[in-house]
Amino acid sequence: MGLVQSFYKNITLKIMLSLFFAVSFQSLNAQNLKGITNVRDTSYATVSAFKKTVKDFPNTTIVSKMHFDFVKQKNDVVYCSYGKRKMKLDVFFDVNAKKKQTAVIIIHGGGWRSGNRQQHHPMAQKLASLGYVCFTPEYRLSTEALFPAAIYDLKAAIRWVRENANQYNIDPNKIVALGFSAGGELAAFMATTGNMPLFEGAVTNSDSLSQVNAVVDIDGTLSFVHSESSEGDDSKKISAGTYWFGYSKKENPKLWETASPLSYVSAATPPTLFINSSVARMHAGRDDYRKVLNENGIYSEVHEFENSPHSFCLFNPWFDPTIQYIDSFLTKVFTKF
């Protein structure tokens, strides 16, 4: 907490004010709410991603559903509510575990608009079989609510996991945010803004903290405004970012900067693992992010699969080595550092 508190004390008033106005959506242009349809967007799913991927990678196969006799799965556990809207997650854990385990919160991708938590059930099952307690939370997508609603949801999920650490035999000092694609960006955002009042949302009946102790970013951008990022191109269709923010990058660039994990990486950021495809734009800002980590003596790793598709972690032959990278990294950071 000392590093986090120091970070807040040292951040300038000018930056805090600019962030406040950006998050408060104070812009000369009216925020576009047309993307809030309250109709589920199913455009990004494992099967559809597979059909697209296999055209260029014919040896690709979908990871089969997994089952381990000693891994229990609890579905549709409510972690917070907004009136009648109940936010749910699924839990995967080893029923025979004796010692306190590391918790891994797995955040799905889909451009902050599509995708679903069931896409990462195989990963949750596999990691649970290796001794992790895994959680796959839903979060409000841009069809339902705009930024920063998803941030508030995931912060609530982290606090819920920490509050329920004893029930699931978790070490509350070993909580990991892991995400793929849009989920990777969100995982990095969790890591860089832990306990930051601006992004906590409505905290009710909770004394728990939202900080995480490690992060795994699987092909998630680190910045929406970095020169390496191509997010925000609305020339052919409305981009995922524009839908999520309700503003184009041109209309409210400060908001796009505000939603970028790179804006907050600091001495308080936990150890970070980057697992990437060969699609460079999907890890925009990564090297600059790592530079800050290195300057502050914070451990990080990068593993990049050559000639690989963006959705690699959902498919063979990349699934098993992805799991190995995650397990090796978490074992290292929670025993060595």
Secondary structure, DSSP 8 states (H G I E B T S, - for coil): -HHHHHHHHHS-HHHHHHHHHHHTT--SS----TT---S---SS-HHHHHHHHTTT-TT-EE------TTEEEEEEEEEEEETTEEEEEEEEEETT--S-EEEEEEE--STTTS--GGGGHHHHHHHHHTTEEEEEE----TTT--TTHHHHHHHHHHHHHHHTTTTTTEEEEEEEEEEETHHHHHHHHHHHSTT-GGG-----S-------SEEEEES--S-SSSTT--TT--SSS--HHHHHHSS-TTT-HHHHHHT-GGGT-STT---EEEEE-S-GGGGTTHHHHHHHHHHTT--EEEEE-TT--TTGGGEETTHHHHHHHHHHHHHHHTTT-
